[in-house]
């Protein structure tokens, strides 16, 4: 079992990496790290001595004072190196640098200098070092108005705020889950001997900013306004759509009421409007029984209550905040399950609960993308 330490564990990339490694407890032991360890030599030393691999992600990307940005990022690298030297320990160090290394921005400069310092440590002390040259990353939960045009567009469009395109240039993008996969592969294949390596993590999509904006507006109009699951023509659009969904205010959006057409014959309700395929299932659930308590990392899923009373619960992985949505079959409604949210459904009534489930892909037991965790 590899003992893995992640600095910057609570950041955008760090949280995705931490959560993904946590899916494989038989392979990885995650060593605790907190930001204040950088200010306490004893805690820092204890941390580095426990780790087989350290992924150094901690940094600031923006600051009003470029000198503060540079000094902070270099200080974090130097603190890590000093602890490694002090303890004569040699875990595999992976360092997140950026394609901005060459553009002389304060952030890019700090990343280039940090990489060179770690390379020198590896050369002088027989360390194992891998520099990750990372392109523009997007994905769920990235901070808007910070360093990702995707996050900013998704946030503003979902909130119906005005967006601007100053220069319609192209942007090269990589989904955070794909970056995490690359890091996991590098962890698994840690060199056995001292070495210095540079991994250029390639982008997966190059797109004009105007085209990116248009896709996200379409998601908003189809999905958020009309409850239509949009046509997703490729893997990039699926990842972009799941990213967009993470910026919707779930507690305001859910549950979504369906129109119940009633006449002398009975009733008729349109449940799922699709521009994409998938699988539809039906279940009955006895009173006080709970189904689910699992989450997905890529699937789009909808729970539709058509008879009985139910409570659907959602909790984002890594959070303690539980959202409760009460649904009644007398007023048919649904809740969609965002990725990285564990979820369940409980029959809170006295009669059997009737639920229809839609998911965007056929169930594959060999690649189920279903991970158990109590809400």
C-alpha positions in Angstrom: 0.0 0.0 0.0 1.4 3.4 -1.0 1.3 6.2 1.5 0.3 9.4 -0.4 0.6 13.0 0.8 -1.1 15.8 -1.0 -0.3 19.5 -0.3 -3.2 21.7 -1.4 -5.6 18.8 -0.7 -8.5 21.2 -0.3 -8.0 23.0 -3.6 -9.6 22.3 -6.9 -7.2 19.7 -8.2 -6.2 18.5 -4.8 -9.8 17.7 -3.7 -10.5 15.7 -6.9 -7.2 13.8 -6.5 -7.9 13.1 -2.8 -11.4 11.9 -3.5 -10.3 9.7 -6.4 -7.5 8.0 -4.5 -10.0 7.5 -1.7 -11.9 5.2 -4.0 -9.1 2.6 -3.7 -8.4 2.2 0.0 -6.7 -1.2 -0.6 -4.0 0.5 -2.8 -3.5 4.0 -1.1 -3.2 5.3 2.4 -3.8 9.1 2.4 -1.5 10.9 4.8 -3.1 13.9 6.6 -1.9 17.3 5.5 -3.1 20.7 6.6 -2.0 24.1 5.3 -0.6 25.2 8.7 2.0 22.4 8.5 4.0 24.8 6.4 4.4 26.9 9.5 5.4 24.2 11.9 8.6 22.2 11.2 7.7 19.4 13.5 4.4 18.8 11.7 6.0 19.1 8.3 8.7 16.6 9.3 6.2 14.2 10.6 4.3 14.5 7.3 7.3 13.9 4.9 8.5 10.9 7.0 5.2 9.1 6.5 5.0 9.5 2.7 6.1 7.3 -0.2 4.8 9.9 -2.6 4.1 13.6 -2.2 2.1 15.6 -4.7 2.8 19.2 -4.2 -0.2 21.2 -5.3 -0.3 24.0 -2.7 0.0 27.4 -4.3 -1.8 30.6 -4.9 -2.8 31.3 -8.5 -3.7 35.0 -8.3 -2.9 37.9 -6.0 -3.1 41.7 -6.3 0.6 41.8 -5.4 2.7 39.8 -7.8 5.6 39.8 -5.4 3.5 38.2 -2.7 2.3 35.5 -5.1 5.9 34.7 -6.2 7.3 34.7 -2.6 4.4 32.6 -1.3 4.7 29.9 -3.9 8.5 29.7 -3.6 8.3 29.7 0.2 6.0 26.6 0.1 8.5 24.8 -2.2 11.5 25.7 0.0 9.7 24.6 3.2 9.0 21.2 1.6 12.6 20.9 0.4 14.0 21.9 3.8 12.0 19.3 5.5 13.1 16.6 3.0 16.7 17.5 3.6 16.4 17.8 7.4 14.9 14.2 7.6 17.1 12.7 4.8 13.9 11.2 3.3 13.3 10.6 -0.4 9.6 10.2 -1.3 8.7 10.6 -5.0 7.8 14.2 -5.4 5.3 15.3 -8.0 5.1 19.0 -8.6 2.2 20.7 -10.4 3.7 23.2 -12.8 1.9 24.9 -15.7 2.1 25.6 -19.4 2.2 29.2 -18.2 5.9 28.6 -17.1 7.1 30.3 -20.3 4.9 33.4 -20.4 6.7 35.3 -17.6 3.5 35.9 -15.6 4.0 36.1 -11.8 2.3 32.7 -11.5 4.2 31.1 -14.4 7.5 32.5 -13.0 6.9 31.1 -9.5 6.1 27.7 -11.0 9.2 27.6 -13.1 11.4 28.6 -10.2 9.7 26.1 -7.9 10.4 23.3 -10.4 14.0 24.2 -10.7 14.4 24.2 -7.0 13.0 20.7 -6.7 15.1 19.5 -9.6 18.2 20.8 -7.8 17.1 19.0 -4.6 16.7 15.7 -6.5 20.1 16.2 -8.2 21.9 17.0 -4.9 20.2 14.5 -2.7 19.4 11.5 -4.9 15.7 12.2 -5.0 12.9 11.1 -7.3 11.2 14.1 -8.9 8.5 14.5 -11.5 7.4 17.9 -12.8 3.9 18.0 -14.2 3.4 20.6 -16.9 -0.4 21.1 -16.8 -2.6 22.9 -19.3 -5.9 24.8 -18.5 -8.0 22.5 -16.2 -11.8 22.5 -15.9 -14.2 20.4 -14.0 -16.8 20.4 -11.2 -16.4 22.8 -8.2 -13.6 24.9 -9.7 -13.8 28.5 -8.4 -15.4 31.0 -10.8 -13.8 34.4 -11.4 -10.4 33.0 -10.5 -8.4 31.1 -13.1 -10.8 29.1 -15.3 -13.0 30.6 -18.0 -15.1 27.4 -17.9 -15.9 27.9 -14.2 -16.7 31.6 -14.7 -19.0 30.9 -17.7 -20.8 28.0 -15.9 -21.3 30.0 -12.8 -22.5 33.2 -14.4 -24.7 31.5 -17.0 -26.3 29.2 -14.4 -27.1 32.3 -12.2 -28.2 34.3 -15.3 -25.5 36.9 -14.8 -24.0 38.8 -17.8 -20.9 37.3 -19.4 -18.3 38.9 -21.7 -15.9 37.7 -24.3 -13.1 40.2 -24.6 -11.0 38.3 -27.1 -12.3 35.3 -29.0 -9.1 33.3 -28.8 -8.9 29.5 -28.6 -8.2 27.8 -25.2 -6.7 24.3 -24.7 -8.5 22.4 -22.0 -8.1 19.2 -19.9 -10.8 17.7 -17.6 -9.7 17.5 -14.0 -10.6 13.8 -13.9 -8.3 13.1 -16.8 -5.5 14.9 -15.1 -6.1 12.9 -11.9 -5.9 9.7 -13.9 -2.5 10.7 -15.3 -1.3 11.5 -11.8 -2.5 8.1 -10.5 -0.6 6.4 -13.3 2.6 8.3 -12.4 2.1 7.3 -8.8 1.7 3.7 -9.7 4.8 3.8 -11.8 7.1 5.6 -9.4 10.8 5.0 -10.5 12.8 2.8 -8.2 16.0 4.8 -8.6 16.8 8.6 -8.3 15.6 10.4 -11.3 14.4 13.8 -12.6 11.4 13.7 -15.0 9.1 16.1 -16.8 5.7 15.0 -17.8 3.9 17.3 -20.3 0.2 16.6 -19.6 -1.5 17.1 -22.9 -4.8 19.0 -23.4 -7.8 17.0 -24.7 -9.8 19.8 -26.4 -9.0 23.1 -28.1 -12.0 25.3 -28.5 -12.8 28.9 -29.3 -14.1 30.8 -26.3 -17.2 31.8 -28.2 -17.9 28.1 -29.0 -17.4 27.2 -25.4 -19.8 29.9 -24.3 -22.4 28.8 -26.8 -22.3 25.2 -25.5 -22.8 26.3 -21.9 -25.7 28.6 -22.9 -27.3 25.6 -24.7 -26.9 23.5 -21.6 -28.6 26.2 -19.5 -31.5 26.7 -22.0 -32.1 22.9 -22.5 -31.4 21.5 -19.0 -31.9 24.2 -16.5 -34.8 26.0 -18.2 -36.6 23.1 -19.9 -35.4 20.0 -18.0 -34.2 18.5 -21.3 -31.1 16.3 -21.1 -29.1 17.8 -24.0 -27.5 15.9 -26.8 -23.8 15.3 -25.9 -21.9 14.5 -29.0 -18.6 13.5 -27.5 -16.7 12.9 -24.3 -15.8 16.5 -23.9 -19.4 17.6 -24.0 -20.4 15.1 -21.3 -17.6 16.4 -19.1 -18.5 20.0 -19.8 -22.2 19.3 -19.1 -21.4 17.6 -15.8 -19.2 20.6 -14.9 -22.0 23.0 -15.7 -24.4 21.0 -13.5 -22.1 21.5 -10.5 -22.8 25.2 -10.5 -26.6 25.0 -10.3 -28.0 25.8 -6.9 -29.4 22.4 -6.0 -31.5 23.6 -3.1 -33.3 26.2 -5.2 -33.6 24.0 -8.3 -34.9 20.8 -6.7 -37.3 19.0 -6.7 -38.4 19.8 -10.3 -42.2 19.6 -10.6 -43.6 17.8 -13.6 -46.8 18.8 -15.4 -49.6 16.4 -14.5 -52.2 16.2 -17.3 -55.4 14.9 -15.8 -58.8 14.1 -17.4 -61.6 11.6 -17.1 -59.2 8.8 -18.3 -56.6 9.4 -15.6 -53.3 11.2 -15.9 -50.4 11.5 -18.2 -47.0 12.9 -17.2 -43.9 13.5 -19.4 -41.0 12.2 -17.3 -37.7 12.6 -19.2 -37.1 14.7 -22.3 -34.0 13.4 -24.0 -31.6 14.5 -26.7 -29.3 11.7 -25.5 -29.8 7.9 -24.9 -29.5 5.9 -21.8 -31.5 3.4 -19.7 -34.8 3.7 -17.9 -35.7 1.5 -14.8 -38.6 1.2 -12.5 -38.8 0.2 -8.8 -41.1 -0.2 -5.9 -39.8 0.5 -2.4 -41.5 -0.6 0.8 -42.2 1.9 3.7 -39.1 3.0 5.6 -36.8 1.3 3.1 -33.9 3.3 1.7 -32.2 2.7 -1.7 -29.0 4.1 -2.9 -26.3 5.6 -0.7 -23.8 5.7 -3.5 -22.3 8.2 -5.9 -21.1 8.4 -9.5 -18.1 10.2 -11.1 -19.4 10.5 -14.6 -23.0 9.4 -14.9 -26.1 11.6 -15.3 -29.0 10.1 -13.2 -32.6 11.2 -12.6 -35.0 9.9 -9.8 -38.7 10.5 -10.6 -41.3 9.8 -8.0 -44.7 8.9 -9.5 -46.6 7.4 -6.6 -46.1 7.6 -2.8 -43.9 9.8 -0.6 -40.1 9.9 -0.7 -37.2 11.8 0.7 -34.2 12.2 -1.6 -30.9 13.1 0.1 -27.7 14.5 -1.5 -24.3 15.2 0.0 -21.2 16.3 -1.8 -18.2 14.0 -1.2 -16.0 15.7 1.3 -18.8 17.8 2.7 -21.0 17.4 5.7 -23.9 19.3 4.3 -26.9 17.1 3.6 -29.7 18.3 1.3 -33.2 16.9 1.8 -35.9 16.9 -0.9 -39.4 15.6 -0.2 -41.4 14.4 -3.2 -45.0 13.3 -3.4 -46.4 11.2 -6.3 -49.6 13.3 -6.2 -47.4 16.0 -7.7 -44.9 14.1 -9.8 -41.4 15.5 -9.6 -37.8 14.6 -10.0 -34.3 15.2 -8.7 -31.1 14.8 -10.8 -28.0 13.4 -9.2 -24.9 15.5 -9.8 -21.5 13.7 -10.0 -19.5 13.4 -6.8 -22.7 13.6 -4.7 -23.7 10.6 -2.7 -27.4 10.1 -2.8 -30.3 8.0 -1.6 -34.1 7.7 -1.7 -36.3 6.6 1.2 -40.0 5.7 1.3 -41.4 8.1 3.9 -45.0 7.1 3.4 -47.2 4.1 4.4 -47.7 2.7 0.9 -45.3 1.3 -1.6 -43.2 4.0 -3.3 -43.1 3.9 -7.2 -39.9 5.4 -8.7 -38.6 5.6 -12.2 -34.9 5.9 -12.7 -33.2 7.2 -15.8 -29.4 7.1 -16.3 -27.4 8.2 -19.4 -25.6 4.9 -20.0 -26.4 1.2 -19.8 -25.3 -0.5 -16.6 -22.0 -2.3 -17.0 -21.0 -4.4 -13.9 -17.3 -4.2 -15.0 -17.4 -0.4 -15.2 -20.3 0.5 -13.0 -19.0 4.0 -11.8 -21.0 3.3 -8.5 -19.3 3.9 -5.2 -20.9 3.1 -1.9 -21.0 5.9 0.8 -23.8 6.7 3.3 -25.3 10.1 2.8 
